[in-house]
Amino acid sequence: MKKTLIGLALAAAATVSAFAAGYPEKTVTMVVPFPPGGSTDAIARVLAQKLPEKLGGNWIVDNKPGATGTIGAAFVKRAAPDGYTLFVSSLGPFVIAPHLIKGVQYDALKDLDPITIAVQAPNVLVVPNSSPDQTLADLLAHLKKSPGKVSFASSGNGSSDHLSAELLWQQTGTEGLHVPYKGGGPAITDVLGGQVDAAFVNINSIIGHIKSGKVRALAISSEKRSPLLPQLPTLAEQGVKGAEVESWQAVAGPKGLSPEIKNKLATAMAAILNDPSVKSKLVEQGFEIVADTPEHFAKFQAAEYARWKKLIEARHITAD
């Protein structure tokens, strides 16, 4: 009996390895839980275009927006864990939305198999050119003088730009007025027009407006200065500790992916993202290449999940 069981186990392992070696044998669908045109969609399409060169097969992007990305995440959870349905998303559905939305139809830590964090990018704190606040110190003084009245735009409740503002207020003992928009585009438009006082905006969405002088940048949310904006100091350099935020885009699959397929995908995606022709374009847009392993992604997700849960509960943030 023991020899039979060992034989069956070895045969199963050989079958899995053979399956991974031949993968993909049919179309792979990369589910993006947001509309076309955003940062996450752009990363998914870069990968979908290049993966046939690395692994063969046909790769398509399927946009399934709604409910802060949780509809797409729940769809992937229900898919077969065979590597033919993947999830490409920003951090929201992985570590933020589960704390904000009641009745989410998946467990972010248990129902998705991490593959790789593709890229990350910091947020930049900006104010309109018409703002009297010339520095971060000016803005903080403004917040303390008028608590709850200085307006901060965001791309939506629970977005990384919203939580960047919440962290700033928490770490400085101040309070602003959160103004959520339905997406980053409308929020940026109102910052440019001076309808709101300030905003944290993803660097790749705002860098063009900063360089053209349409908005004034006061700080960056990363641990170190960005090579794209080397003169812009970090929040920490200006005395605001513990408010570092990096937005990120990552790839996962339904729980139960074989280690062979996970590693095959992570290795191929790392090669694509670090290819000089791809990397240079992404870096120019403000992205930093991460391309980590499934194991590192899992540990990072758990830490981020706990961090945002603590902030959301402490600040009483809701999706409403």
C-alpha positions as CSV (number, residue, x, y, z in Angstrom):
1,M,0.0,0.0,0.0
2,K,2.8,2.4,1.0
3,K,4.6,1.8,-2.3
4,T,1.3,2.3,-4.2
5,L,0.7,5.6,-2.5
6,I,4.2,6.8,-3.2
7,G,3.8,5.8,-6.8
8,L,0.5,7.7,-7.1
9,A,2.1,10.8,-5.5
10,L,5.1,10.7,-7.9
11,A,2.7,10.2,-10.9
12,A,0.6,13.2,-9.8
13,A,3.7,15.3,-9.4
14,A,4.9,14.3,-12.9
15,T,1.5,15.2,-14.3
16,V,1.6,18.7,-12.7
17,S,5.1,19.3,-14.0
18,A,4.1,18.2,-17.5
19,F,1.1,20.4,-17.4
20,A,3.2,23.4,-16.3
21,A,5.7,22.7,-19.0
22,G,3.0,22.8,-21.7
23,Y,1.3,25.8,-20.2
24,P,-0.5,27.7,-21.8
25,E,-2.3,25.5,-24.2
26,K,-5.4,27.8,-24.5
27,T,-6.3,31.5,-24.1
28,V,-5.3,33.1,-20.8
29,T,-7.7,35.8,-19.6
30,M,-6.3,38.6,-17.5
31,V,-9.1,40.2,-15.5
32,V,-8.8,43.9,-14.7
33,P,-11.4,45.1,-12.2
34,F,-11.4,48.6,-13.5
35,P,-12.4,50.4,-16.8
36,P,-10.0,50.5,-19.7
37,G,-7.5,53.4,-19.7
38,G,-6.2,53.5,-16.1
39,S,-2.8,52.5,-14.8
40,T,-3.8,49.0,-13.9
41,D,-5.3,48.4,-17.4
42,A,-2.1,49.7,-18.9
43,I,0.1,47.3,-17.0
44,A,-2.1,44.4,-17.8
45,R,-2.0,45.2,-21.5
46,V,1.8,45.5,-21.5
47,L,2.0,42.0,-20.0
48,A,-0.7,40.6,-22.3
49,Q,1.2,41.9,-25.3
50,K,4.6,40.5,-24.3
51,L,3.7,37.2,-22.6
52,P,3.1,35.3,-25.9
53,E,6.8,36.1,-26.7
54,K,7.9,34.5,-23.4
55,L,5.4,31.6,-22.9
56,G,3.5,31.4,-26.2
57,G,-0.3,31.2,-26.3
58,N,-3.0,33.9,-26.6
59,W,-3.4,36.4,-23.7
60,I,-6.4,38.8,-23.5
61,V,-7.4,41.5,-21.1
62,D,-11.0,41.4,-19.8
63,N,-12.2,44.6,-17.9
64,K,-14.8,43.8,-15.2
65,P,-15.2,47.1,-13.3
66,G,-17.4,47.7,-10.3
67,A,-17.6,47.9,-6.5
68,T,-14.1,49.3,-6.1
69,G,-12.6,46.3,-7.9
70,T,-14.3,43.6,-5.8
71,I,-16.5,42.3,-8.6
72,G,-13.5,41.4,-10.7
73,A,-11.8,39.8,-7.7
74,A,-14.8,37.7,-6.8
75,F,-15.0,36.6,-10.5
76,V,-11.4,35.3,-10.4
77,K,-12.0,33.6,-7.0
78,R,-14.6,31.4,-8.7
79,A,-12.5,30.5,-11.7
80,A,-10.6,27.2,-12.0
81,P,-7.1,27.4,-10.5
82,D,-5.4,26.3,-13.7
83,G,-3.6,29.4,-14.7
84,Y,-6.1,30.4,-17.5
85,T,-7.8,33.1,-15.4
86,L,-5.6,35.7,-13.8
87,F,-6.3,38.9,-11.8
88,V,-4.4,42.1,-12.5
89,S,-5.2,44.9,-10.0
90,S,-4.0,47.8,-8.0
91,L,-3.8,47.4,-4.2
92,G,-7.5,48.3,-3.5
93,P,-9.1,44.8,-3.9
94,F,-6.1,43.1,-2.4
95,V,-5.7,45.1,0.9
96,I,-8.2,48.0,1.2
97,A,-11.7,47.3,-0.2
98,P,-12.3,44.2,2.0
99,H,-12.2,46.6,5.0
100,L,-14.5,49.1,3.5
101,I,-17.3,47.1,1.7
102,K,-19.6,44.9,3.6
103,G,-20.3,41.4,2.2
104,V,-17.3,41.3,-0.2
105,Q,-17.6,37.9,-2.0
106,Y,-14.0,36.8,-1.5
107,D,-11.3,36.6,1.2
108,A,-8.4,38.6,-0.1
109,L,-5.8,36.6,1.9
110,K,-7.3,33.2,1.3
111,D,-9.0,33.1,-2.1
112,L,-6.3,34.6,-4.3
113,D,-2.9,33.1,-5.1
114,P,-0.2,35.8,-5.3
115,I,2.1,35.7,-8.3
116,T,4.0,39.0,-8.5
117,I,3.8,42.7,-7.7
118,A,4.5,44.2,-11.1
119,V,5.2,47.9,-10.3
120,Q,4.7,50.5,-7.6
121,A,4.5,54.3,-7.7
122,P,4.3,57.0,-5.0
123,N,1.6,59.7,-4.6
124,V,2.5,63.4,-4.9
125,L,0.8,66.0,-2.7
126,V,-0.2,68.9,-4.9
127,V,-2.1,72.2,-4.6
128,P,-3.5,74.5,-7.3
129,N,-1.1,77.2,-8.6
130,S,-3.5,79.7,-7.1
131,S,-3.1,78.3,-3.6
132,P,-1.4,80.5,-1.0
133,D,0.3,77.4,0.4
134,Q,3.8,77.4,-1.0
135,T,5.2,74.5,1.2
136,L,4.0,71.5,3.2
137,A,4.5,73.6,6.3
138,D,2.2,76.2,4.9
139,L,-0.5,73.6,4.2
140,L,-0.2,72.1,7.7
141,A,-0.6,75.5,9.2
142,H,-3.6,76.0,7.0
143,L,-5.1,72.7,8.2
144,K,-4.5,73.6,11.9
145,K,-6.0,77.0,11.5
146,S,-9.1,75.7,9.7
147,P,-9.7,72.1,10.9
148,G,-12.1,70.2,8.7
149,K,-12.3,72.9,6.0
150,V,-9.3,72.4,3.8
151,S,-10.5,70.2,1.0
152,F,-8.6,67.2,-0.4
153,A,-9.8,65.6,-3.6
154,S,-9.3,61.8,-4.2
155,S,-10.2,59.3,-6.9
156,G,-12.7,57.7,-4.6
157,N,-13.3,56.4,-1.0
158,G,-10.6,54.0,0.1
159,S,-8.3,54.8,-2.8
160,S,-4.6,55.1,-2.1
161,D,-4.8,58.9,-2.6
162,H,-7.6,59.1,-0.1
163,L,-5.7,57.0,2.5
164,S,-2.6,59.1,1.9
165,A,-4.6,62.2,3.0
166,E,-6.0,60.3,6.0
167,L,-2.4,59.2,7.0
168,L,-1.2,62.8,6.7
169,W,-4.0,64.0,9.0
170,Q,-3.4,61.2,11.4
171,Q,0.3,61.7,11.7
172,T,0.1,65.5,12.0
173,G,-2.9,65.8,14.3
174,T,-4.8,67.7,11.7
175,E,-8.2,67.2,9.9
176,G,-9.1,68.0,6.3
177,L,-12.2,67.7,4.3
178,H,-12.2,64.6,2.0
179,V,-13.9,65.1,-1.4
180,P,-14.2,61.8,-3.3
181,Y,-14.6,61.7,-7.1
182,K,-15.5,58.9,-9.4
183,G,-12.0,58.4,-10.7
184,G,-8.7,60.3,-10.8
185,G,-9.4,62.3,-13.9
186,P,-12.2,64.4,-12.5
187,A,-10.2,64.9,-9.2
188,I,-7.2,66.2,-11.1
189,T,-9.4,68.5,-13.2
190,D,-10.7,70.2,-10.1
191,V,-7.3,70.5,-8.6
192,L,-6.1,72.2,-11.8
193,G,-9.1,74.5,-11.7
194,G,-8.7,75.4,-8.0
195,Q,-12.1,73.9,-7.0
196,V,-10.3,72.0,-4.2
197,D,-7.4,72.9,-2.0
198,A,-5.1,69.9,-2.3
199,A,-4.8,66.3,-3.4
200,F,-2.5,63.3,-3.3
201,V,-2.2,62.1,-6.9
202,N,-0.4,59.1,-8.3
203,I,2.9,60.4,-9.8
204,N,2.3,59.0,-13.3
205,S,-1.0,60.9,-13.5
206,I,0.2,64.3,-12.3
207,I,3.9,64.6,-13.3
208,G,3.1,66.2,-16.6
209,H,1.0,68.9,-14.9
210,I,3.8,69.5,-12.4
211,K,6.4,69.9,-15.0
212,S,4.2,72.2,-17.1
213,G,3.7,74.4,-14.0
214,K,-0.1,73.8,-13.8
215,V,0.0,72.6,-10.2
216,R,2.5,73.0,-7.3
217,A,4.0,69.9,-5.8
218,L,4.7,70.0,-2.0
219,A,5.8,66.5,-1.1
220,I,6.1,62.9,-2.3
221,S,4.8,59.9,-0.3
222,S,7.7,57.5,-1.0
223,E,10.5,56.7,1.4
224,K,13.0,58.2,-1.0
225,R,12.8,61.1,-3.5
226,S,11.7,60.1,-7.0
227,P,14.3,60.4,-9.8
228,L,11.6,62.0,-11.9
229,L,11.2,64.8,-9.4
230,P,14.5,64.9,-7.6
231,Q,14.0,68.4,-6.1
232,L,10.8,67.4,-4.4
233,P,11.3,66.3,-0.8
234,T,9.5,63.4,0.9
235,L,7.0,63.8,3.6
236,A,9.5,62.3,6.1
237,E,12.2,64.8,5.1
238,Q,9.7,67.6,6.0
239,G,8.9,66.1,9.5
240,V,5.9,63.9,8.7
241,K,6.9,60.4,9.7
242,G,4.9,57.2,9.1
243,A,2.9,58.5,6.1
244,E,4.7,56.7,3.3
245,V,2.4,55.3,0.7
246,E,3.2,53.4,-2.6
247,S,0.4,52.5,-4.9
248,W,1.0,49.2,-6.7
249,Q,-0.3,46.9,-9.4
250,A,0.0,43.1,-9.0
251,V,-1.0,39.8,-10.6
252,A,-2.7,36.9,-8.8
253,G,-4.8,33.9,-9.6
254,P,-7.5,31.8,-8.0
255,K,-6.4,29.9,-4.9
256,G,-4.9,26.6,-5.8
257,L,-2.5,27.4,-8.6
258,S,0.4,25.0,-8.8
259,P,3.8,26.3,-7.6
260,E,5.2,25.5,-11.1
261,I,2.7,27.7,-12.9
262,K,3.0,30.5,-10.3
263,N,6.8,30.5,-10.7
264,K,6.6,30.2,-14.4
265,L,4.4,33.2,-14.6
266,A,6.4,35.3,-12.1
267,T,9.6,34.6,-13.9
268,A,8.2,35.5,-17.3
269,M,6.6,38.7,-16.0
270,A,9.8,39.7,-14.3
271,A,11.7,39.3,-17.5
272,I,9.2,41.4,-19.4
273,L,9.1,44.2,-16.9
274,N,12.9,44.3,-16.6
275,D,13.3,44.3,-20.4
276,P,15.1,47.6,-21.2
277,S,12.5,48.6,-23.9
278,V,9.6,48.0,-21.4
279,K,11.2,49.2,-18.3
280,S,12.4,52.5,-19.7
281,K,8.8,53.4,-20.8
282,L,7.3,52.5,-17.4
283,V,10.0,54.4,-15.5
284,E,9.4,57.4,-17.6
285,Q,5.7,57.3,-16.5
286,G,6.7,57.2,-12.8
287,F,6.5,53.4,-12.2
288,E,9.2,51.6,-10.2
289,I,9.6,47.9,-11.3
290,V,9.1,45.5,-8.5
291,A,8.6,42.0,-10.2
292,D,8.9,40.1,-6.9
293,T,8.3,36.4,-6.2
294,P,5.0,34.8,-5.1
295,E,6.4,34.3,-1.6
296,H,7.4,37.9,-1.2
297,F,4.1,39.2,-2.6
298,A,2.2,37.0,0.0
299,K,4.2,38.5,2.9
300,F,3.9,42.0,1.6
301,Q,0.1,41.7,1.0
302,A,-0.4,40.4,4.6
303,A,1.5,43.4,6.0
304,E,-0.3,45.9,3.8
305,Y,-3.7,44.3,4.7
306,A,-3.0,44.7,8.4
307,R,-1.7,48.3,7.9
308,W,-4.8,49.6,6.0
309,K,-7.2,47.7,8.3
310,K,-5.7,49.5,11.3
311,L,-5.9,52.9,9.6
312,I,-9.5,52.4,8.2
313,E,-10.7,51.4,11.7
314,A,-8.9,54.1,13.5
315,R,-10.2,56.8,11.1
316,H,-13.7,55.3,10.8
317,I,-13.4,55.3,7.0
318,T,-16.3,53.9,5.0
319,A,-17.1,53.3,1.4
320,D,-20.2,55.5,1.5
